[in-house]
Each structure stands twice: as C-alpha cells, then as structure tokens.
Amino acid sequence: MPQAPSDYQIRYPVDFAAIDPAVRQIVVQLYAQDSAKSRGLLYLPPYRTPRTVIIMAHPRADFAQHYSIPFWLQAGFAAFAHNTRYLNNDSMMLHENLLIDLAAGIRFLREEQGFEHIVMLGNSGGGSLFAYYDAEACKPKGTRVAAPPGGGPPDLNQFELPTADGFILLAAHLGQGKVLMGSLDPAVVDEHDPFASDPSLDMYDERNGFRTPPAESRYDRGWLREYRAAQRARVARIDAIARRHIEEARNARLLAQADDFSRQSADYRNFVQRRMMAPRIMVVYRTLANPNYFDLSLEPSERMLGSIFAARPDLFNYHAFGLGHVVTPDAWLSTWSGLSSYANLERNLPQVTVPTLVVGADADQDIFPADVRRQFELSAASDKRLEFIEGADHFMRAGGRKATDDPRPRLMKLLTEWTRARFAP
C-alpha cells in the first residue's frame, strides 16, 4: 500500500495515513430537503455495528479522513465524516444551508442506519456550526431563523432538523466571523486597495510595537483597545457594503416584477435582469493581523509565535490565500461577519443543553485559553466538562513550548472515555 510522505501530517494535518483494512467504509450521497447534495463517509468497526456514532463536519474543510476516526473505531464507535455542499469553497457559503446539510446527515444516521446515539464532534469551525444547528433544531418551528442575515432563503422553519445526543467542542473558535474579526487588519483604509493603510493602526509597524520574528513584539494596552475597536469598525463598514450590494440586487428584482417590465426595451430588460442575477463579488484584503500572533503576553499560553495559517503572518497578511478573502455579500454576512453572522457560540451555546465536552489545545495559535473557557461558561448543559491538552497545537499535533509526545492518543483517550461513559458504543 502506498505510504504517505514523512511530512504529510505537517502539510495535511487533518488526515490519517492508514486504517485497518477490516474497517467497513460506506460512501454516502446525501440529499438535503432543498435538494442540494453533500457527501459523507460512514466508518464501521470490524465485525460489529455500534449503537453510537460520532458525526463530524466543518463548513468547508474535508473531514473524510479526520485524524480522530481511527481512534473512534478502535474504541468501538462508528464515525461519520460529513463533507458539506461547500467543500473547499466558502465564497458563497450560507451557514443556514449548512444546517440543512447536517439535518440530512443526522436523519440518515438515525433513520436509515438506526443509531441510538449521535454525538456531534465540532472541531475548529465545526464547533460553531454544530452549536448553531443544535440551537435551531431544539426550537419549535415558527421560532427558528427565518432568513440568513442578508435575507432570502432558507427559512429554517420550513425544514425538519433532527436532534443529536451529545456535543464535543474540540479546538473550536467562537465563530468564523468572530475569529476573523480578531484577525482583520484595521489599518486598511480602502477596501479596493490592499496597500492603502493607516500606519497608526498597523500592528506590523515597529512604531506600534512590532518586531520581526523571531523577536517577540509588545503592544501597548491602550493602543490595543483602539486596535480592537477599529477592527470592529471595519467589520461594520464591510457589512454596510454587503448590505448595499444586496439591496441593489433586491431593487432589480422588484423592477423585473413590475407590470410593464415586458414592455420595456431589450437593453433595459437585460440591464435589470443581469443586476438581479449577478451578485457583487467582494474582495476582503488583509485578514491575518491579530496582535496575539506576536505578543505572547496577550492571552498567555504554550503557543509559539505566528498563526496556524503561517509562521510569518506579517507577510502572509498580503497573500492571496486567507480567511474570507473572496465572498458574495450574502456569504460575508452569514459566515464571515463577526457582527452579523448567526453562527457564533455566544448566540447559540446558551441554548445547547446536551452533555458537552469542551477541549482546548494549550499551544493553539488562533484559539486562545479565554476563548475555550468562554465556551464552557456559555454552555447551558448541566453535564459539561472543560479540558486542555498540553503540548498540542490547533490540529492536536505536538506543538508549542512544552511539546513532547504525540498529543492525539492522550486527546482521544479523553474523548472516547467521556463518550463511552454517556453513550455506550
């Protein structure tokens, strides 16, 4: 069998190299209630069918070979890796559509496969996704989110959202919009020019405390308060741009519905219909600028300098790759806005009451101890537990200043024992 390169886990940290050939793997094509397709991979341990399945999903990442899967199987559980309709492409992502995808997966596991217990594994961006799902699923129809933040479908009151039985938050952030708001560069003064910048708000300017790695930066706490306020203000400005674009398309639809529209000239009809159909594509520059990356006195932890996305965020901040760089206005508001998105734990965790395990990584460079403790505080579960994994980075690999052994076996011992105590495999 072909072997993975020695550095494969570094380049693809959510992958496993091999699995027991006796493990049964079932490829599943799912149809959401709005007819959209997503896919999943159901793993069953050899020679038995468990009563409990772990469902894992991320808004856009491929979890088909999540590193936890072999451990779940060895412990006697089934695992279902669900890849959503937006796999590897979040430019048009509506979190509300993701909830309909998850409903298809949970319905398949409960009704077609007959699992007695379903435990949601919300890893990284999957944490805010599953919390949003469960919060809405537990509400009666008529009280759920009726439209995404930008308006339009889907209306979650029109869909069946079956519930799950347990929830694991693993290296999860407070929401994609929340994490982006913490790393959005507030020095940008022109959303059409990545180099137009206010030096007084540039965390990568030495006059503000920056030092080129491997030196550590130090930022004045008063300046930081201004910086965080400016990040929030930039999100509000982008929100306003997005809503203006959405309103333009909405006005075009109204014009196309006018009684005399068919009698207008061809040029006019084409003008209106094109604006009705084609959304503006927004480019959001410089999204890797969190002072916590280089000032380790902020949110103290075991982490090293840098971000999970790059060792040199000061340079990568200008790279084409990054969070939320190319989005439609609707996707920005639904997924990436820290002010408008409904997919955030502060909104949803107080409504999630199933048994909940919250796990953080002590050396995570983008999710900090206060974020993890905040999740535990927000949880409405009467049965809840908080744990940190020492010497682990965001992907639960050995990382940080106290890294020794591979943290994944320690992590998975915690996860499987916690789950077994509540939901027998």
N, C-alpha and C positions, 0 to 999 in steps of 0.2 A: 504493500500500500504506500503511495507517495507520502513522504514526510514533510511537514511544514519547515520552512527555513528557521534557523536558530533565533532570528529576531522577529519572528512572526507575531508573537504576543505583544511586542512593543508597537508594531505597526498596526495591528488589528486587535486591540485589547478586549473586545467583546466576543472572542472566538475561542473555540477549543480545538485542539489538533486531532484528536481521535476519540472514538466512542466504542464501547463494547459492540461487536458485530451482532450479538444476540438481541440487542435493543430493537424494539419494533418502532419504525418511523412511518407515520401516516401523513402524507401531504393532503392538506385540506384547502379547498377553494370555498370561500365564504361569500354569501350574498347578503348585503345589508338590506334593511327594509326600504331603502331608497334605490335598490338595485345595484349599488356600487359593489365592486368586487375587492376583496382583500384575501390574503392567504395566510395559512398557518401550518405549523409542523407539530404534530402530536407525537410525543415520545412516550412509549410504554416500556416499563422494565421487563426483562425476560420472564416468561412463564407465569405471569400473574397480571391481573387487571386491578389496579389500585382503586380505592374509593375516593381518594383525594387527588386533585390535580392543581398544579401551580400554573397560573396564566401570567405571561409576561409580555409586555408590549411597550413600545416607545413611539412618540408621534411620528418620527421619520426614520429612525435607525433600524438596521437589520438585526433582529434578535433571534434569528433562526438557529444560531449556534452560540447562544449566550453561555458564558463560562460557568454559570451555576447549574446547567442542565445535567451534566454527568453526576454531580453530587446529589441532586434530587432523585435521580434514578437509582443510584446506589442505596439511598435511604428508603427506597420502596415507593416513592411517589411517581405520579405521571407529571409530565411537563408539557405545556402548550405554548409555543413561541408564535405570537401573532404579529405579522407584519401588516401595517395598515395600508389604506389606499394611497397614502402619501409617502410610501417608502422612498427614501433618498431624494425627496423633492418636497420641500416645505414652502415653495414660493407662493402656492395658492391654498395653503393649509387653513382649514376652518376646524378648530378644536371640536365644534359641535358635530361635524361629520365624523370625527374620530370616535365620538361616543356611540354613534350608530354602528360603527365597525365593531367596537368592543361588545356591543349588545349581540351582534351576530356570533361572535366567538363564544361568549358565555352561554348563549342559548344552545349552540352546538354541543358544548361540553355537558350541559345539564340535561338537555332533552334527547339528543341523539346518542351521546356516549354514556349517559346515565351516571355521571359522577355525583356522589353525595355531597362532597365539599369542594368548593373552588376558592383558592387563595390567590389574591392579586399581588403580584410582585412588581412594585413600582420603582424601577431602577432609573436614577437620573431624571430625565424628562418624563419617564413613565410614572413618577410619583404624583406630579400634579395632574397628569392625565387620568389616572385611576381614581384619584380623590374627586375630581370633577365628575367622573362617571358615577361613582357611588353616591355622591351628594344628590345628583339629579335622579338617579334610579330609585332612591328611597322616598322621593317626593311623590305625592299623588298627581296624576295627570291634571292639568289645569293650573299647576303651581310651578312648573318647570320653566327653564329658559325658553322663551317663545321665539327668539331670533338671535343670531350672533350679534356682537356689538355693532357691526356695520349694517345690520338689518338683513332682511331677506330670509330664505330658508337656510337650515331646517328649523322647524318648530319641534322641540323635543317632546312636547305634549302629544304629538301625533305618533309616537313610537313606543314599542314595548322595550323596557330596559330591565332585564332580569338582574337580580342582585347576586353578589358573591358573599362569602362567609368570613373571610379574613383578609388582612392587608399588611404587607411588608413594605415599608418605605426604606429603600436602600440607596445611600448616597444620592438622595433626591434633593432638588432645589425647590424653592418656594413657588416656582412657576417660570416658564420660559420668558415671559415678559418681565418678571421680577429680576431674574438673573441678568437679562440683557440691560435693564435699566441700571444695574450696578456696574456694568462694564461699558456702557455707551459713552463715547467721548464727548463731553460737554463743550470742548473747545471749538467744535465745528460751528462755523457761523453762516455757512451757505450749504444747503443740502444738495446743491448741484456741483459743488467743488470740494473734493476731499482735502485740498491743501489750504483752503481758506480757514484760518484758525485764529482764535483769541489766545495769545501766549499766556495771559494771566490765569487761564483755566486749563493749561496743558500740563498734565501730570508727567509728561515726558520732557519737560523743560527743566534744566538744572536750577533755574532761579526759583522754582517751586519745590525743590527738594529731591528731584530725581538724580540718581547716579547710575551710570551704565553698569550693567551686570558684568562681573559677579559681585560688584559692590551693592550694598543694600541702601535703598532710598529711605528718606524720612520726610514725612509731610506734616506741616503744621496743622493742628486740630481745628483751628479757626478757618484756615483755608479749605480744609476738608469739608466743613459744613457748607461753605459756599459751593464747593465742587459738587456735592451730592444734590444740593438744591438746583444747580444748573443742569445736572443730568435729568432730573425730574422735569425741568422746564423744557429741555429738548424733546423728551418723550411727548409732552403736551403739544409742542409745535408740530411734531410729525403726526400725531393724532389728528390735529386740525387739518393738515394737508390731506391725510387719508379721507377724512370725512368730506372734505371739499370735492375730492375726486369722485367719491361715491354719490354725492348729491348731483354732480354733473351727469353721471350715467342715469340716475333716477329721473332727472328732469327730461332727458332724452326719451326715456320710456314713456313718460307722460305725453310728450309731444307726439310720439308714434301711436298713441291710443286716441288721439283727437279724431273727432268725426270727419273732419275734412282732410285728414292726412293723406288718403289715397288720391286726392285731387291736387296735391302739391306737385311741384316739378320733380323730375327724377333726381336732379342734383340735390335738392333739399331733402328728399327721402333718403338718399344714400348718406348724406351728411348726418342726419339724425340717427339712422339705424346703425351706422358704424360707431357712433358715440354711445349708443345703447348697448352694443355688444362688446366693445373692446375696453377693458379696464386699463387705467393707467398703471404702468409698472414702476414701482418706487425702488430707488436705489438708496440704501441707508449706509453711509460711509462710517468707517472708524468705530467699530463695535468691540474693541478689546482694550479697554482703558479703565481697569479697576485698580485703584491705588493699593489694594490688598495684595496685588501681584508682587510688588517690590518693597513694600514696607511691612515686614513680618511682625512689627509691634502692633499692627492692626489685626484684630481677630487672632490672637496668638494660637499657634498650633504647631504640629510637627512638619508642616509643609516646607518645601523649598521655594526659591524664587521662581516666578513665572506662572503660566496658566496651563490648564490641561490641553489647550489648543496650540501652545507654542512656548518654548523656553524664553523667547525674546518677544513678548507682546509689544514692546516699544516699536519694533519693526513690523511685526505681523499685523498690527493695527491698521496698516495700509494695504494689506494683502487682499486679493480678490476673494479668498475663502474666509468665511466667518459667519457668525450668527446673524440671521435675518437681513442679509445684505440685499437680496433681490426679492421683493414681495409685492403682491397686489395690495391695494388699500384694505380689502376685507381681511386678508391674511394677517396684515400688520395688527389690526385691531383685535382680531380673535386670538392670535397666538403671541405676538411679539411686544405688544404694548403693556408695559408694567402698570399703566393706569386704566386701560380699558378691557383687557382680557379677563374672561371669567375663569380661566384655567389657572387659578392660583390657590395655594394651600390656605392662605389666610381667609379666603372666602369659603372654602369647601371643607377643610378638615373639621371645623366645629360641627359639621353635620354627619361625619362618618363615625359610626358607633361600633362597627365590628371589631373584634380583637385586632390590635395593631402593634406591630413591632417597628420601631424607628432605629435605623442603624446608620451611623456616620463613619467616615474614614478620617483618621486623625491627621493624615497628610494630604487631604484633598486641597487642591489649589484654587478651586472655584466655588466650592460649597463649604462654608465655614462653621465652626462649632456653634455659634449663635443661631445659624440657620437650622441646624439639626435640633437643638434644644427648643427652638421656637416651634418646630413641628410637633414635638412631644407635648408642649404646652397647649397647642391648638387642638390636639386630638380630643374628640368627645368620647372616645372609647373608655369604658370602665376597666377593661382589661388592656392595659398598654404597658410597653416596656421600652426603655431607651438604652442603647449600647453604642460604644465607639470601638472601632477596630484599630489597634495600634500598629504603626508601621505600614499603613495601607494608603495608596493614592486613590483617586476617584474611581479607578477601574478595579480596585481591590488587588492591585499588584503591589509588590514590595516597593515602598517609596517613602520619601521624607527623611528626616534626620535620625529616626530611630528604626529604620528598616533593617530587618534581619532575615527571617524566613518568608516563605510564600504565605501571605495572609489568607488566601482563599480557602484552604482547609479549615482554618480557625473560624472564618466567617460562616462557612457552610455548616459547620457543626452547630453553631448558634442558631442559624436559620432552620435547619432540619429538626433540631430538638425542640425549638419553640413551636414549630408547626405540628410535630408529632404529638406534643402534649395537649393540643387543642383539636386536631383533626387527624385521626389515625389514618395511615396510608392504606 
